[in-house]
Amino acid sequence: MRPSLILSVTLAAVAQAAVVPQAAAASGLKWLGVSESVAEFGTALPGTWGVDFYFPSTTTIDTLISEGYNIFRIPFMLERMALGSITAQLDSGYLNNLTSVVTHITGKGKFAVLDAHNYGRYNGAVITDTAAFGTFWANLATQFKSNANVIFDINNEYHDMDQTLVLNLNQAAIAAIRGTGATSQYIFAEGNSWTGAWTWNTTNDNLKGLEDPNNKLVYEMHQYLNSDGSGSSGDCVSATVGVDRVVGATNWLRANGKLGVLGEFAGGPNSQCLSAVTGLLDHLQANSDVWQGALWWAAGPWWPASTYSSFEPPSGTAYQYYDSLLKKYVPA
């Protein structure tokens, strides 16, 4: 989700197709869940807990776990985790709050995704120092290297960046994570152009060159269904737009022997979006030899219930409208 909508949610909270050949044995999605968005809110640094940002509610996470959801993506802000410099020692307070949520999720046998929600930037500037970026990820991975149910999401939605730099930042993070001894965890790598599935096979083709010595690399793509693909509105341009916008990525994953996850998606509470989201999930499930799962954007205690994509139980608009649909796709 592009930052403009996150900013508007923050302010409100504080104030208040081509046919794809299917594999012979697509057995269902490995993961289905939601992003738990709130720790990355606000712009103040380091910011004040409960004023500028918060952490996800384990009570509502438990509600979703009880319904079968098994993966929760937790966005955090690099500048709060590593104050003053991307290579700085991790901030103990922010890290401890994150760890508490992660431990709660993984202690129930579910997956927690650590999402550096920074758009390829630190303090507003494009990250160009791959060694420093690797140092950050080594520092964070060290904290979680014994927890196999943690997933490292290298960076959220790179955009307007040199394509080779995106490749090199991802590769530096992979090497740094594995170098700590964190070898049992999945790593999610995102791409340029907001990591959009609809442009992946043309924009991010070079990322097929990423190497993970432990073969647990998953390519994370995002896809919204409104006219510009930003997710800034709950409109869906057609009843088939979900499939239409991911089919090229499906082909790319299969042609290159890669695995993918749809790390963000959403649609508004209307019949056209319902058809589009259903078609999208049907497509992912039918092609689960390459698509590992999907995560709705977003839940979180500061998302106003009226926001079209709010999946926060019990009153979030999307939770009330889409929960019964999404539960059909949870892993058996």
C-alpha positions in Angstrom: 0.0 0.0 0.0 1.4 3.4 -1.0 2.1 5.7 1.9 -0.5 8.3 1.1 -3.3 6.1 2.3 -1.4 5.0 5.4 -0.8 8.6 6.3 -4.6 9.4 6.1 -5.4 6.3 8.2 -2.8 7.4 10.8 -4.3 10.9 11.1 -7.8 9.5 11.4 -6.7 7.0 14.1 -4.8 9.5 16.1 -7.7 12.0 15.9 -10.1 9.3 16.7 -6.3 -12.8 -18.9 -4.4 -15.3 -20.5 -5.1 -18.9 -19.4 -2.2 -20.2 -17.4 -1.3 -23.8 -17.6 -1.8 -25.3 -14.2 0.5 -27.7 -12.5 -0.7 -31.3 -12.2 -0.7 -31.2 -8.4 -1.7 -27.8 -7.0 -2.6 -28.7 -3.5 -3.7 -25.5 -1.9 -2.1 -22.4 -0.4 0.5 -22.7 2.3 -0.4 -19.4 3.8 -3.4 -17.1 4.1 -3.5 -14.1 6.5 -3.3 -10.4 6.9 -0.9 -7.5 7.4 -1.1 -6.1 11.0 -0.3 -2.5 10.2 0.3 0.1 13.0 4.0 0.0 14.2 5.0 1.8 11.0 2.5 4.7 11.5 3.5 8.3 12.0 6.5 10.3 11.0 8.0 11.3 14.4 11.3 9.7 15.3 11.7 7.9 17.4 8.1 8.6 18.1 6.0 7.9 21.2 4.3 4.5 21.6 0.5 5.0 21.8 0.7 8.5 20.2 2.6 8.2 17.0 2.5 4.4 16.6 1.3 1.3 18.3 1.7 -2.5 18.0 -0.8 -5.1 16.8 -3.5 -6.5 19.2 -2.8 -10.1 20.1 -6.4 -10.4 21.0 -7.6 -9.7 17.5 -4.8 -11.8 16.0 -6.1 -14.7 18.1 -9.6 -14.1 16.6 -8.1 -14.5 13.2 -6.0 -17.5 14.2 -9.2 -19.2 15.5 -10.7 -18.8 12.0 -7.7 -20.5 10.3 -5.5 -17.6 9.3 -1.9 -18.6 9.7 0.4 -15.8 8.6 0.6 -12.2 9.9 2.8 -9.5 8.4 4.1 -6.9 10.8 5.3 -3.7 9.2 7.9 -1.8 11.1 9.9 1.4 10.4 13.6 1.1 9.8 14.3 4.5 11.4 12.7 3.4 14.6 14.4 0.0 14.7 17.8 1.5 13.9 17.9 5.1 15.3 20.1 7.6 13.6 21.8 5.2 11.2 20.8 2.0 9.4 23.8 0.3 11.0 23.0 1.4 14.5 22.3 -1.0 17.4 18.6 -2.0 17.4 16.4 0.1 19.6 15.5 -2.2 22.6 12.1 -0.8 23.3 10.8 -1.0 19.7 12.5 -4.4 19.2 11.0 -5.8 22.4 7.5 -4.7 21.4 7.9 -6.3 18.0 9.3 -9.5 19.5 6.4 -9.8 21.9 3.9 -9.9 19.0 6.1 -12.2 17.0 6.5 -14.6 19.9 2.8 -14.7 20.4 2.1 -15.6 16.8 4.8 -18.1 16.3 4.1 -19.7 19.7 0.8 -20.7 18.3 2.5 -22.4 15.3 1.7 -19.6 12.9 4.0 -17.4 10.8 5.2 -13.9 11.5 6.5 -11.7 8.7 9.0 -9.0 9.7 8.3 -6.3 7.1 10.8 -3.4 6.8 8.1 -1.0 5.5 10.4 1.6 4.0 10.0 1.7 0.2 13.8 1.2 -0.3 14.5 4.4 1.7 16.0 5.4 5.1 15.1 8.9 6.3 13.6 9.6 2.9 16.7 8.9 0.9 17.1 5.9 -1.3 19.3 3.3 0.3 22.4 2.8 -1.8 24.9 1.3 0.7 24.3 -2.4 0.2 26.8 -3.3 3.0 25.0 -1.1 5.5 21.7 -2.6 4.5 23.2 -6.0 5.0 24.4 -5.0 8.5 20.8 -4.0 9.5 19.5 -7.3 8.4 22.2 -9.2 10.1 21.4 -7.3 13.3 17.7 -8.1 13.1 18.0 -11.7 11.9 20.3 -12.5 14.8 17.4 -11.8 17.1 15.2 -14.3 15.4 17.5 -16.9 14.0 16.3 -19.7 16.2 12.6 -19.2 15.3 11.8 -21.0 12.1 8.3 -19.5 11.9 9.7 -16.0 11.4 9.8 -14.7 7.8 12.1 -11.9 6.8 10.5 -9.4 4.3 13.5 -7.5 3.1 11.9 -4.2 2.2 8.4 -3.0 1.3 7.6 -1.7 -2.2 10.8 -0.4 -3.7 9.9 2.2 -6.3 11.5 4.7 -8.7 14.9 3.1 -8.1 17.7 1.7 -10.2 16.8 -1.9 -11.0 20.3 -3.3 -10.4 20.3 -1.5 -7.0 17.0 -3.3 -6.1 18.7 -6.6 -7.0 21.8 -5.8 -5.0 20.0 -4.7 -1.9 17.9 -7.8 -1.9 21.0 -10.0 -2.4 22.9 -8.2 0.3 20.1 -8.8 2.8 19.8 -12.5 1.8 23.5 -13.1 2.3 23.5 -11.2 5.6 20.5 -13.1 7.0 22.0 -16.5 6.1 25.3 -15.4 7.5 23.9 -15.1 11.0 22.9 -18.8 11.0 19.3 -18.0 10.2 18.9 -20.8 7.7 15.5 -22.3 8.5 13.4 -19.2 7.8 11.7 -18.1 4.5 12.9 -14.8 3.0 10.4 -12.6 1.1 12.0 -10.4 -1.6 10.1 -7.5 -3.1 10.6 -5.7 -6.4 10.7 -2.3 -7.9 7.6 -0.3 -9.2 5.8 -0.9 -5.8 6.4 -4.7 -6.2 3.3 -4.8 -8.4 2.3 -8.2 -9.8 0.9 -6.6 -12.9 4.3 -5.3 -14.0 6.5 -7.9 -12.5 7.5 -9.9 -15.5 8.7 -6.8 -17.3 10.0 -4.6 -14.5 11.5 -7.1 -12.2 12.8 -9.9 -14.5 16.4 -9.4 -13.3 15.4 -10.5 -9.8 15.3 -14.1 -11.0 19.1 -13.8 -10.5 18.7 -13.7 -6.7 20.4 -16.6 -4.9 19.5 -18.1 -1.6 21.8 -20.9 -0.4 19.0 -22.4 1.7 16.4 -22.3 -1.1 13.7 -20.6 0.9 13.3 -17.5 -1.1 9.8 -16.3 -2.1 9.1 -13.4 -4.3 6.6 -11.0 -2.7 4.2 -9.1 -5.0 1.4 -6.7 -4.2 -1.7 -6.2 -6.3 -4.6 -3.8 -5.9 -7.6 -3.7 -8.2 -8.4 0.0 -8.7 -7.6 1.9 -11.8 -3.9 2.8 -11.0 -3.3 -0.3 -8.8 -2.4 1.8 -5.8 -5.2 0.7 -3.4 -6.1 4.3 -2.7 -9.7 3.4 -3.3 -11.9 0.3 -3.0 -13.0 0.4 -6.6 -12.3 -2.6 -8.9 -12.1 -1.9 -12.6 -13.7 -5.2 -13.6 -15.0 -8.5 -12.2 -11.9 -10.2 -13.6 -9.2 -7.7 -12.8 -7.7 -9.8 -10.0 -6.8 -12.7 -12.4 -6.0 -10.3 -15.2 -3.4 -8.5 -13.1 -1.5 -11.5 -11.7 -1.5 -13.9 -14.7 1.7 -12.5 -16.1 3.4 -13.0 -12.7 2.1 -16.6 -12.5 3.7 -17.3 -15.9 7.0 -15.7 -14.8 7.2 -17.7 -11.6 6.6 -21.0 -13.4 8.9 -20.2 -16.3 11.7 -19.4 -13.9 11.1 -22.1 -11.3 10.3 -19.5 -8.5 7.8 -19.2 -5.7 5.6 -16.2 -5.0 3.4 -14.8 -2.4 0.8 -12.0 -2.8 1.9 -9.9 0.2 -0.8 -7.3 -0.2 -4.2 -7.2 -1.9 -7.7 -5.8 -1.1 -11.0 -4.8 -2.7 -14.0 -2.7 -1.7 -17.2 -4.0 -0.2 -19.2 -4.3 -3.5 -20.3 -7.1 -5.8 -17.8 -6.3 -8.6 -14.8 -6.4 -6.2 -16.2 -9.6 -4.6 -16.1 -11.3 -8.0 -12.6 -9.9 -8.6 -11.2 -11.0 -5.3 -12.8 -14.4 -5.6 -11.3 -14.9 -9.0 -7.9 -13.8 -7.8 -7.9 -16.3 -4.9 -9.2 -19.0 -7.1 -6.3 -18.4 -9.5 -3.7 -18.4 -6.7 -5.1 -21.6 -5.3 -5.3 -23.3 -8.7 -1.6 -22.3 -9.2 -0.4 -23.1 -5.7 2.6 -24.9 -7.2 4.1 -21.4 -7.6 1.8 -19.2 -5.4 2.5 -19.9 -1.7 -0.2 -17.7 -0.2 -1.8 -14.3 0.1 -2.1 -11.6 2.8 -4.9 -9.0 2.9 -4.1 -5.4 3.5 -4.8 -4.7 6.3 -5.8 -5.2 9.9 -4.5 -3.1 12.9 -6.0 -1.4 15.9 -5.7 2.1 14.5 -7.4 1.4 11.2 -10.9 3.1 11.3 -13.6 0.4 10.9 -15.0 2.4 8.0 -11.8 2.1 5.9 -12.7 -0.1 2.9 -9.9 -2.5 3.5 -9.9 -2.7 7.3 -9.8 -6.3 8.4 -9.6 -5.6 12.1 -12.1 -7.8 14.0 -14.9 -7.4 14.8 -16.1 -4.3 13.0 -13.7 -3.6 10.2 -15.5 -3.1 6.9 -13.4 -5.7 5.0 -13.5 -8.1 7.9 -17.3 -8.0 7.9 -17.6 -8.3 4.1 -14.8 -10.6 3.1 -14.0 -12.8 6.1 -16.4 -15.5 5.0 -14.8 -15.6 1.6 -11.2 -15.6 2.7 -11.8 -18.4 5.2 -12.6 -20.7 2.3 -8.9 -20.5 1.2 -7.1 -21.0 4.6 -4.7 -24.0 4.6 -6.3 -27.3 5.6 
